Amino acid sequence: MKEKLKEKENKMSLNVLVLESVGSCIDTDNVTHPLNVDGTPDMNSGVHYSDVSEEFLNGLSFDDAAELNDWVYDVCGDEYTYFLDKGSK
């Protein structure tokens, strides 16, 4: 049991920004991942932030869009302000 708990803790120690408004997170490689029911990232599927769908962008809350903007700027140096233009909830 301890081994499984430790594995779960390791997954949760990933450096990610949680985007609750779209049920996703973004990692330090700037790949977005859906969140599992337990709140952990689904690392089996992911999309680079520059390739996310219109549906994803339209679903971002303003706060999540602002945080995503800051994340992308801080992590990869891109000033990708499109998120703020789309995040409207």
LUMVOBA-481147 format. One record per atom (N, C-alpha, C): residue in three letters; x, y, z. Coordinates in steps of 0.2 Angstrom, whole numbers, padded with zeros to 4 digits, always signed. Atoms other than C-alpha are relative to their C-alpha. Layout:
<pts>
AlaXYZ ...
</pts>
This chain:
<pts>
Met+0004-0006+0000 Met+0000+0000+0000 Met+0004+0006+0000 Lys-0004-0006+0000 Lys+0014+0012+0004 Lys+0003+0002-0007 Glu-0003-0001+0007 Glu+0022+0010-0013 Glu-0005+0003-0005 Lys+0005-0003+0004 Lys+0006+0014-0022 Lys-0001+0008+0002 Leu+0000-0007-0002 Leu+0004+0030-0011 Leu+0006+0004-0002 Lys-0005-0004+0002 Lys+0021+0035-0014 Lys+0000+0002-0008 Glu+0001-0001+0007 Glu+0018+0033-0033 Glu-0005+0006-0001 Lys+0005-0005+0001 Lys+0003+0044-0032 Lys+0003+0007+0002 Glu-0003-0006-0002 Glu+0012+0057-0022 Glu+0005+0003-0005 Asn-0005-0002+0005 Asn+0026+0057-0035 Asn-0004+0004-0006 Lys+0004-0003+0006 Lys+0013+0061-0049 Lys-0003+0007+0002 Met+0002-0006-0003 Met+0006+0075-0038 Met+0005+0005+0001 Ser-0006-0005-0001 Ser+0023+0083-0036 Ser+0002+0003-0006 Leu-0002-0003+0006 Leu+0024+0087-0054 Leu-0001+0007+0000 Asn+0001-0008+0000 Asn+0026+0106-0057 Asn-0005+0001-0006 Val+0005-0002+0005 Val+0009+0110-0066 Val-0004+0006+0003 Leu+0005-0005-0002 Leu-0003+0124-0066 Leu-0007-0003-0002 Val+0007+0003+0001 Val-0021+0118-0064 Val-0004+0005-0002 Leu+0005-0004+0003 Leu-0034+0126-0075 Leu-0007-0003+0001 Glu+0006+0003-0002 Glu-0050+0122-0066 Glu-0006+0001-0005 Ser+0005-0001+0004 Ser-0061+0130-0078 Ser-0001-0004-0006 Val+0000+0005+0006 Val-0057+0118-0092 Val+0002-0007+0002 Gly-0001+0007-0002 Gly-0053+0103-0081 Gly+0007-0003-0002 Ser-0006+0002+0002 Ser-0035+0103-0086 Ser+0006+0003+0004 Cys-0006-0003-0003 Cys-0017+0107-0081 Cys+0005+0001-0006 Ile-0006-0001+0005 Ile-0001+0113-0090 Ile+0006-0002+0003 Asp-0006+0002-0004 Asp+0016+0106-0086 Asp+0006+0004-0003 Thr-0006-0004+0002 Thr+0034+0113-0088 Thr+0002+0000-0007 Asp-0002+0001+0007 Asp+0035+0107-0106 Asp-0005+0004-0004 Asn+0005-0004+0004 Asn+0020+0118-0110 Asn-0005-0005-0003 Val+0005+0004+0002 Val+0009+0103-0113 Val-0006+0000+0005 Thr+0006+0000-0004 Thr-0009+0103-0107 Thr-0002-0007+0001 His+0002+0007-0002 His-0016+0087-0099 His-0007+0001+0003 Pro+0006+0000-0004 Pro-0034+0083-0094 Pro+0001-0002+0007 Leu+0000+0003-0007 Leu-0037+0080-0075 Leu-0004-0006+0000 Asn+0004+0006-0002 Asn-0042+0063-0069 Asn-0005+0002+0005 Val+0005-0001-0005 Val-0057+0062-0057 Val+0003+0002+0006 Asp-0003-0001-0006 Asp-0045+0062-0043 Asp+0004+0006+0000 Gly-0004-0006+0000 Gly-0037+0078-0048 Gly+0007-0001-0003 Thr-0007+0001+0003 Thr-0021+0070-0055 Thr+0000+0001-0008 Pro+0000-0001+0008 Pro-0015+0074-0073 Pro+0000-0006-0003 Asp+0000+0006+0004 Asp-0019+0061-0086 Asp+0006+0001-0005 Met-0006-0001+0004 Met-0001+0060-0093 Met+0000-0004-0006 Asn+0000+0004+0006 Asn-0007+0048-0107 Asn-0002+0004-0006 Ser+0002-0004+0005 Ser-0014+0062-0117 Ser+0002+0007+0001 Gly-0002-0007-0001 Gly-0008+0080-0119 Gly+0000+0003-0007 Val+0000-0004+0005 Val-0008+0094-0131 Val+0004+0006+0001 His-0004-0006-0001 His+0005+0108-0133 His-0005+0006+0000 Tyr+0005-0006+0000 Tyr-0003+0125-0128 Tyr-0001+0003-0006 Ser+0001-0004+0006 Ser-0001+0132-0145 Ser-0004-0004-0005 Asp+0005+0004+0004 Asp-0012+0118-0152 Asp-0006-0002+0003 Val+0006+0002-0003 Val-0026+0118-0140 Val-0006+0002-0005 Ser+0006-0002+0004 Ser-0044+0119-0147 Ser-0003+0006+0001 Glu+0005-0006-0001 Glu-0056+0133-0149 Glu-0004-0001+0006 Glu+0004+0002-0006 Glu-0067+0124-0136 Glu+0004+0001+0006 Phe-0004-0001-0006 Phe-0053+0124-0124 Phe+0001+0007+0002 Leu-0001-0007-0001 Leu-0049+0142-0126 Leu-0006+0004+0002 Asn+0006-0003-0002 Asn-0067+0147-0125 Asn-0003-0002+0007 Gly+0002+0003-0007 Gly-0069+0137-0109 Gly+0004+0003+0006 Leu-0004-0003-0005 Leu-0055+0146-0100 Leu-0003+0006+0004 Ser+0003-0006-0004 Ser-0061+0158-0086 Ser+0006+0005-0001 Phe-0004-0005+0000 Phe-0053+0175-0086 Phe+0007-0001+0004 Asp-0006+0001-0004 Asp-0042+0171-0071 Asp+0004-0006-0002 Asp-0004+0006+0002 Asp-0036+0154-0078 Asp+0004+0003-0006 Ala-0003-0002+0006 Ala-0032+0163-0095 Ala+0006+0005+0002 Ala-0005-0004-0003 Ala-0022+0176-0085 Ala+0006-0004+0003 Glu-0005+0004-0003 Glu-0013+0163-0075 Glu+0004-0004-0006 Leu-0003+0003+0005 Leu-0010+0153-0091 Leu+0005+0004-0004 Asn-0004-0005+0004 Asn-0003+0168-0100 Asn+0007+0001+0004 Asp-0005-0001-0004 Asp+0009+0171-0085 Asp+0005-0006+0000 Trp-0003+0007+0000 Trp+0014+0152-0085 Trp+0004+0000-0006 Val-0003+0001+0007 Val+0018+0152-0104 Val+0006+0005+0000 Tyr-0006-0005+0000 Tyr+0029+0168-0102 Tyr+0005-0002+0005 Asp-0005+0002-0005 Asp+0038+0162-0086 Asp+0004-0006-0002 Val-0003+0007+0001 Val+0041+0144-0092 Val+0004+0000-0007 Cys-0004+0000+0007 Cys+0046+0147-0111 Cys+0001+0006-0003 Gly-0001-0006+0003 Gly+0047+0165-0113 Gly-0004+0003-0006 Asp+0005-0003+0006 Asp+0033+0167-0126 Asp-0005+0005+0003 Glu+0005-0004-0002 Glu+0022+0181-0124 Glu-0006-0001-0004 Tyr+0006+0003+0004 Tyr+0006+0172-0130 Tyr-0006+0002+0003 Thr+0006-0003-0003 Thr-0008+0184-0125 Thr-0006-0002-0003 Tyr+0006+0002+0003 Tyr-0021+0175-0135 Tyr-0005-0003+0005 Phe+0004+0003-0005 Phe-0027+0166-0119 Phe-0004+0006+0003 Leu+0004-0005-0003 Leu-0033+0183-0112 Leu-0005+0002-0004 Asp+0005-0002+0005 Asp-0042+0187-0128 Asp-0006-0005+0000 Lys+0006+0005+0001 Lys-0052+0171-0127 Lys-0003-0002+0007 Gly+0003+0001-0007 Gly-0054+0168-0108 Gly-0005+0005+0002 Ser+0006-0005-0001 Ser-0071+0175-0104 Ser-0005-0002+0005 Lys+0005+0002-0005 Lys-0080+0165-0091 Lys+0000+0005+0006 
</pts>
